[in-house]
Amino acid sequence: MSPVEWRAVSQARRFVFRRWLLLAVGLCAALPAVGQQSANEQAVWKLESGYWNYVKAVDLEGYRTLWHKDFVGWPSSSAQPARKDHITEWITTLTGKGLHLQWYSIEPAASQATENIVITHYWVTAFWADKAGQGDAPETTRITHTWIKTATGWQILGGMASSPPSGK
């Protein structure tokens, strides 16, 4: 094999190797974050769905069980931080107007587990409607919850909700 032929074969091999390397890097980068969640994170994400199921069912007692006795957070419906004794006010305000949560959709943004703490960040889009199924356009809210594992299970210790900036 001549030096020119050898160089051509060598370049072709490098080209193939680079393509395989790019493919491998791309696949690794595309692995979903869900596959990297700890067992604690997975348990808490299930509770986040349960949270919204309680809201939809207007099960205020069940909803309250998710909140730690020492909770403090800043609901988007409140001008000031609130404690556990005020945690259902946003629900009763809406249901008092004759509205019910017709549907919701959760889009996880991130979560992090450290020992007995899990922090979740997500968007929830919710549609509140009257008895005829009519309502304002669905609204998306950003939510952060800090969950703590207690002797009785996971509970929300802190949180914050706000309207997302335009673009989400």
C-alpha positions as CSV (number, residue, x, y, z in Angstrom):
1,M,0.0,0.0,0.0
2,S,1.4,3.4,-1.0
3,P,1.7,6.3,1.5
4,V,-1.1,8.1,-0.3
5,E,-3.4,5.0,-0.1
6,W,-2.5,4.6,3.6
7,R,-3.3,8.2,4.3
8,A,-6.7,7.9,2.6
9,V,-7.6,4.7,4.7
10,S,-6.3,6.4,7.9
11,Q,-8.5,9.5,7.2
12,A,-11.5,7.4,6.5
13,R,-11.0,5.6,9.8
14,R,-10.6,8.9,11.7
15,F,-13.8,10.2,10.0
16,V,-15.8,7.0,11.1
17,F,-14.3,7.2,14.6
18,R,-15.3,10.9,15.0
19,R,-18.8,10.1,13.8
20,W,-19.2,7.3,16.4
21,L,-17.7,9.5,19.1
22,L,-20.1,12.3,18.3
23,L,-23.0,9.9,18.4
24,A,-21.9,8.4,21.7
25,V,-21.5,11.9,23.3
26,G,-24.9,13.0,21.9
27,L,-26.6,9.9,23.3
28,C,-25.1,10.4,26.7
29,A,-26.1,14.1,26.8
30,A,-29.6,13.2,25.8
31,L,-30.3,10.8,28.6
32,P,-33.3,12.0,30.5
33,A,-32.8,13.5,33.9
34,V,-35.7,11.3,35.2
35,G,-33.4,8.3,34.9
36,Q,-31.0,10.0,37.3
37,Q,-33.5,10.7,40.0
38,S,-33.0,9.1,43.4
39,A,-35.7,7.0,45.1
40,N,-36.5,9.9,47.3
41,E,-36.9,12.3,44.4
42,Q,-39.2,9.8,42.6
43,A,-41.3,9.4,45.8
44,V,-41.7,13.2,46.1
45,W,-42.6,13.7,42.5
46,K,-45.5,11.2,43.1
47,L,-46.5,13.4,46.0
48,E,-46.5,16.5,43.8
49,S,-49.1,14.8,41.6
50,G,-51.0,13.8,44.7
51,Y,-51.0,17.4,45.8
52,W,-52.8,18.4,42.6
53,N,-55.2,15.5,42.9
54,Y,-56.2,16.7,46.3
55,V,-56.7,20.2,44.9
56,K,-58.8,18.8,42.0
57,A,-60.9,16.8,44.5
58,V,-61.2,19.7,46.9
59,D,-59.9,17.4,49.6
60,L,-58.6,20.0,52.0
61,E,-57.9,17.6,54.8
62,G,-55.8,15.3,52.5
63,Y,-54.1,18.4,51.1
64,R,-53.2,19.6,54.6
65,T,-51.5,16.3,55.4
66,L,-48.8,17.1,52.8
67,W,-47.7,20.2,54.8
68,H,-45.2,20.1,57.7
69,K,-46.4,21.8,61.0
70,D,-43.5,24.3,60.6
71,F,-44.2,25.2,57.0
72,V,-43.5,28.7,55.7
73,G,-43.8,29.6,52.1
74,W,-44.9,32.3,49.7
75,P,-47.9,31.4,47.6
76,S,-48.5,33.4,44.4
77,S,-51.9,34.3,45.8
78,S,-50.4,36.0,48.9
79,A,-48.7,39.4,49.4
80,Q,-46.8,37.9,52.3
81,P,-45.3,34.5,53.3
82,A,-47.9,32.1,54.8
83,R,-47.9,29.3,57.4
84,K,-49.7,26.0,57.3
85,D,-52.9,27.4,58.9
86,H,-53.4,29.5,55.7
87,I,-52.3,26.9,53.1
88,T,-55.8,26.1,51.7
89,E,-57.0,29.7,51.4
90,W,-56.2,29.9,47.7
91,I,-58.3,26.8,47.0
92,T,-61.3,28.0,49.0
93,T,-61.1,31.4,47.3
94,L,-61.4,29.8,43.9
95,T,-64.0,27.2,44.9
96,G,-66.0,30.0,46.7
97,K,-66.4,31.6,43.3
98,G,-68.0,28.4,42.0
99,L,-64.8,27.2,40.2
100,H,-63.2,23.8,40.3
101,L,-59.9,22.5,39.0
102,Q,-61.0,20.8,35.7
103,W,-57.5,19.7,34.7
104,Y,-53.8,20.3,35.4
105,S,-50.5,19.4,33.9
106,I,-47.1,19.2,35.7
107,E,-43.8,19.8,33.9
108,P,-40.8,19.0,36.1
109,A,-37.9,21.5,35.7
110,A,-35.5,20.1,38.3
111,S,-35.2,18.3,41.6
112,Q,-32.4,17.7,44.1
113,A,-32.2,15.2,47.0
114,T,-29.9,15.6,50.0
115,E,-30.3,13.2,52.9
116,N,-33.9,13.8,54.2
117,I,-34.6,16.8,52.0
118,V,-35.9,17.0,48.4
119,I,-36.4,20.2,46.5
120,T,-38.6,20.2,43.5
121,H,-39.0,22.9,40.8
122,Y,-41.8,22.7,38.2
123,W,-44.4,24.4,36.1
124,V,-48.0,23.5,36.6
125,T,-50.6,24.6,34.0
126,A,-54.1,24.5,35.5
127,F,-57.6,25.2,34.1
128,W,-60.2,26.3,36.6
129,A,-63.8,26.2,35.3
130,D,-67.4,26.8,36.5
131,K,-70.1,24.1,36.5
132,A,-70.7,24.7,32.8
133,G,-67.0,24.0,32.0
134,Q,-66.3,27.6,31.2
135,G,-63.3,29.5,32.6
136,D,-60.5,31.9,31.9
137,A,-57.5,30.6,29.9
138,P,-55.3,28.0,31.6
139,E,-52.6,29.6,33.7
140,T,-49.1,28.3,34.2
141,T,-47.3,28.8,37.5
142,R,-43.7,28.1,38.6
143,I,-43.6,26.2,41.9
144,T,-40.7,25.3,44.2
145,H,-41.3,23.0,47.2
146,T,-38.8,21.8,49.8
147,W,-39.9,18.5,51.2
148,I,-38.6,16.9,54.4
149,K,-38.8,13.3,55.3
150,T,-40.4,12.9,58.8
151,A,-41.4,9.9,60.8
152,T,-44.8,9.9,59.1
153,G,-43.5,10.5,55.6
154,W,-42.6,13.3,53.2
155,Q,-44.0,16.8,54.0
156,I,-43.6,20.2,52.4
157,L,-41.5,22.4,54.7
158,G,-41.2,25.4,52.4
159,G,-42.2,26.6,49.0
160,M,-42.8,29.5,46.6
161,A,-45.1,30.0,43.6
162,S,-45.0,32.7,41.0
163,S,-46.1,33.5,37.5
164,P,-43.3,32.5,35.0
165,P,-41.6,35.2,33.0
166,S,-42.9,35.6,29.4
167,G,-41.5,32.8,27.2
168,K,-42.7,29.8,29.3
